[in-house]
Amino acid sequence: MTYEMILGLMAYAFASSVTPGPNNLMLMASGANFGFLRTIPHALGVALGFVIMCSIIGIALVPVIDAYPVIYTVMKVLSVAFLLWLAWKIANAAPPADAPHDTKPLTFLQAAAFQWVNPKAVGMALTALTAYSYENSVLAVLLVACIFGCVNLPSVSTWIVIGTQLRRILTNRTRLRVFNWSCAALLLATIYPIVTA
């Protein structure tokens, strides 16, 4: 993997991990309701659960892509389309709704299992693997998963830290628009290494 590809993957991992989605909204609500320390298992479950899911998906896809290389091209096109769609959704997102109050935060295992049913997480994994594990090897898949995990944990943890503060900021329409358009622009910038690889 080239230096440019690593930077592109890190930018994609950050943009897709830090933007609003089911994981981040749940972490924000948990941070607001239970505090940072009690929400750590939830954040670790999100990050490590994603790495495990990404690795399994990537390793299972490697033989298929090796056997049918055209699948890689199709998946690359679909990944770019997904990024464009995700950037549009982020740019036009409404303020996050108030999450329901739970009696206790999500556990590590619950958060890790949730990654398999979270469409944003599965889409992020498929996009990252298709776009950045171009060598179609187990090592490339594990490298993508590990780089994504290293960027993902601090990114999702920021939602715990800012909790109700972020919720107040994002209810202001002007600030929400600036935040969303900035994240969408960063996400669009990650397409360049994909289409030039």
C-alpha positions in Angstrom: 0.0 0.0 0.0 1.4 3.4 -1.0 1.8 6.4 1.3 -0.9 8.2 -0.7 -3.3 5.2 -0.3 -2.6 5.1 3.5 -3.3 8.8 3.8 -6.5 8.4 1.7 -7.6 5.5 3.9 -6.9 7.5 7.0 -8.9 10.4 5.7 -11.8 8.1 4.7 -11.7 6.4 8.0 -11.8 9.7 9.9 -14.5 11.2 7.7 -16.7 8.1 7.9 -16.1 7.4 11.6 -16.5 10.9 13.0 -19.7 11.8 11.1 -23.2 11.2 12.5 -24.5 7.6 12.3 -26.0 5.0 14.6 -22.8 4.3 16.5 -22.0 7.9 17.1 -25.5 9.0 18.1 -25.6 6.1 20.6 -22.2 7.0 21.9 -23.2 10.6 22.2 -26.3 9.7 24.2 -24.4 7.3 26.4 -21.7 9.9 27.1 -24.4 12.4 28.0 -26.3 9.9 30.2 -23.6 7.8 31.8 -20.3 9.7 31.4 -17.1 8.9 29.7 -15.8 6.1 31.8 -19.0 4.0 31.8 -19.2 4.4 28.0 -15.6 3.2 27.3 -16.7 -0.5 26.8 -19.3 0.7 24.3 -16.6 2.6 22.3 -14.2 -0.3 22.4 -16.9 -2.6 21.2 -17.6 -0.3 18.2 -13.9 0.0 17.3 -12.7 -3.5 17.8 -16.0 -5.0 16.6 -15.5 -3.0 13.4 -11.9 -4.3 13.0 -13.1 -7.9 13.4 -16.0 -7.5 11.0 -13.9 -5.7 8.4 -11.2 -8.5 8.7 -13.7 -11.3 8.3 -15.5 -9.7 5.4 -12.2 -8.9 3.7 -10.7 -12.3 4.1 -13.9 -14.0 2.9 -14.0 -11.7 -0.2 -10.3 -12.2 -1.2 -10.7 -15.6 -2.9 -13.8 -14.4 -4.8 -12.0 -11.3 -6.1 -9.0 -13.4 -7.0 -11.2 -15.8 -9.0 -13.2 -13.0 -10.7 -11.2 -9.8 -10.9 -14.1 -7.9 -12.6 -15.8 -8.0 -9.2 -13.1 -5.6 -7.9 -13.9 -3.1 -10.6 -17.6 -3.3 -10.0 -17.1 -3.0 -6.2 -14.8 0.0 -6.8 -17.5 1.8 -8.8 -20.1 0.9 -6.2 -17.7 2.2 -3.4 -17.3 5.6 -5.2 -21.1 5.7 -5.6 -21.6 4.9 -1.9 -19.1 7.7 -1.0 -21.0 10.2 -3.2 -24.3 9.2 -1.7 -22.9 9.3 1.9 -21.4 12.7 1.3 -24.8 14.0 0.0 -26.6 12.5 3.0 -24.1 14.1 5.5 -24.2 17.5 3.8 -28.0 17.5 4.0 -28.4 15.8 7.5 -30.9 17.2 10.0 -30.0 17.8 13.6 -29.6 14.5 15.5 -32.8 13.4 17.3 -32.7 12.9 21.0 -31.7 9.3 21.8 -33.9 7.4 24.2 -32.6 7.1 27.8 -31.5 3.6 28.8 -30.9 2.4 32.3 -27.3 1.3 31.5 -24.8 1.8 28.7 -24.2 -0.7 25.9 -21.7 -3.4 26.8 -18.6 -4.3 24.7 -20.2 -7.4 23.2 -23.4 -5.7 22.4 -21.6 -2.9 20.6 -19.4 -5.3 18.8 -22.3 -7.4 17.6 -24.2 -4.3 16.5 -21.5 -3.6 13.8 -22.9 -6.6 11.8 -26.4 -5.0 11.6 -25.3 -1.4 11.2 -25.6 -0.5 7.5 -23.2 2.4 7.8 -20.5 0.2 9.4 -20.9 -2.6 6.8 -20.9 0.0 4.0 -17.7 1.6 5.5 -16.0 -1.8 5.7 -16.9 -2.8 2.1 -15.9 0.6 0.8 -12.5 0.6 2.6 -11.7 -2.9 1.6 -12.7 -2.5 -2.0 -10.9 0.8 -2.4 -7.8 0.3 -0.3 -7.0 -3.4 -0.1 -6.1 -3.4 -3.8 -3.5 -6.2 -3.4 -6.3 -8.7 -2.6 -4.2 -10.3 0.1 -5.0 -11.2 3.7 -2.2 -8.9 4.8 -3.7 -6.0 2.9 -7.1 -6.7 4.4 -5.7 -6.8 8.0 -3.7 -3.6 7.3 -6.9 -1.8 6.2 -8.8 -3.1 9.2 -6.0 -2.1 11.6 -5.5 1.4 10.2 -9.3 1.9 10.2 -9.5 0.7 13.8 -6.7 3.1 14.9 -8.5 6.0 13.4 -12.0 4.8 14.4 -11.5 4.6 18.2 -10.5 8.2 18.8 -13.0 9.4 16.2 -16.0 7.7 17.8 -14.7 8.6 21.3 -15.0 12.3 20.5 -18.8 11.8 20.5 -18.7 10.6 24.1 -16.5 13.6 25.2 -18.7 16.2 23.6 -22.0 14.5 24.4 -24.7 17.0 25.1 -22.4 19.9 24.1 -22.3 18.6 20.5 -26.1 18.1 20.6 -26.5 21.8 21.5 -24.1 22.9 18.7 -25.7 20.8 16.1 -29.2 22.2 16.8 -28.0 25.6 15.5 -28.8 25.4 11.8 -25.8 27.5 10.7 -23.3 25.5 12.7 -24.9 22.2 11.6 -24.6 23.2 7.9 -20.9 24.2 8.3 -20.1 20.9 10.2 -22.0 18.7 7.7 -20.6 20.4 4.6 -17.1 20.2 6.0 -17.4 16.5 6.7 -19.0 15.9 3.3 -16.2 17.8 1.5 -13.6 15.7 3.4 -15.4 12.5 2.4 -15.4 13.6 -1.2 -11.7 14.3 -1.1 -11.1 10.6 -0.2 -12.4 9.6 -3.6 -9.3 10.8 -5.4 -6.9 8.0 -4.3 -9.6 5.4 -5.1 -10.1 6.5 -8.7 -6.4 7.0 -9.4 -5.2 3.7 -8.0 
